[in-house]
């Protein structure tokens, strides 16, 4: 009676949550190869530079989140260039707000992190606070 129909398409789960590190690396390589093949087969001019600029983002972890916020604070302190401007500028009120935000987040996550995350968090906060105090002198 009911005949199985070939829909003509396949669904591939490209979320990396369920994959091992080796499977993730292989899947990312396959996707990059697929994108590169698409670019060489006559993609529009606007899409080719965009595909060339795409870089795989790091895995989303709490440590990566902390490093992202601390990078913003260091940029506001003038220690690293701002990504959009590619130059260093000091913005002490923004640096203080970001450091205070990290401090609040530290209090809210106390005793709820891995030892490595706690150590990273404590060291980042200490370094940022000391750097801010040095800047205020």
N, C-alpha and C positions, 0 to 999 in steps of 0.2 A: 504494500500500500504506500506508505510514506517512503519516498526515495531520498537518500541524503544528497543534498545539492552542494555543489562546489561553489562557494560564494565568490571565489576569485581573489580573495585577500586573506591575509593572516594578521593576527594580532600578536605583537611582541611586547612584553612588559619591559620597558626600558628604565624602570625605577631600579636603583642599585641597592635597595634596602635588603633584599633577600639574597644577594650574591656575596660570594667570598671575594677577597681582595684580588685574587687571580682572575676570577670571572669579571669583576668590575673593570680591570685593566684591559682584558680582551674585548669586552663590550665597547669600551671607550675607543680602542684602536679601530674596531670595526666601524663605529659611527664616524670617526674622523676619516677613514678610508672612503666611506660612502659619501661623505660631504665633499671630499676632494674629487671623487669621480664625478659627482654632480657638477662641480665647478668647472671641470675640464670638458664637460659635454655641452657647453654653451649656456651657462646660467647668465642671467642679465648682468649688465655691468655693475649695477648697484649692489648686487648680492655677492659678487666675487670678493671685493675687498672686505666685506663684513665676515664672510666665511674664513678668510685668511686671518682676521684679527681675533676670532673666537679662540679662547684658551679654556681648557677645562678648569672649572673652579674647584677649589679644594673641598674636601668632604666637610659637611656642616657638623661641627662639634662645638661643645661649650668652650673648649680652649680656643678654637678659631674665632668664636664670637668675642671672647675676651681680648684676643690679639687685635681684632678689628677695632673694638672700642678704644683700646690703648693706643693704636696707631693714630686714631683721630685726635686723641689728647696730645700725643707727641707732635703731630702736625700743628695743632693749635699753640703749642709751646715753641714752635719754630725749629724743632729738631730735625724734622723730615719735611720734604716738600709736599705741598698739597697736591693730591692727584689731578684735580681739574686745572690748577694754575701752573703746575710744574715749577713752583718757586716757594721758598719758605716765607711765611708770614706769621707774626705773633698775634694771637687773639687770646689773651689771658682769661677774660671772663668765660669764653667757650671752653678753655682748658679746665678751668675750675669746675664748671658745670659737668663736664665729662668725667672728671675725677670723682666728684661727689656722686654722680650716677653709679660709677663703679663701686664706690664705697657702700652705697645703699644696697646694691645688688649683692655685695659680699655679705652684708649683714643678713639679708633675706635668704641666702643660700648656705649659711653657716651650718656645719655638720650634715650637709646634704650633698657633698661633692666627693669625688675620688681624691686620694692623697695627692696625686699629681696635679689635679685641677686646683686644689687648695693651695699647694705650693706655688703654682704659677700665678694664681690670683693674688696671693699675699705679696709675692715679689714684684709683680706689676704695680700694685697699689703703692708699695713702698717707694719704688723707683719714680713713679709719677708724682707722688707727694713731695719727695725730696727735690725733684727737678723743678716743681712749681715753687717751692719755698726759695730755691736758689734764684729763680727768675724774679721773685718779689723783692729781693734785696736790692 
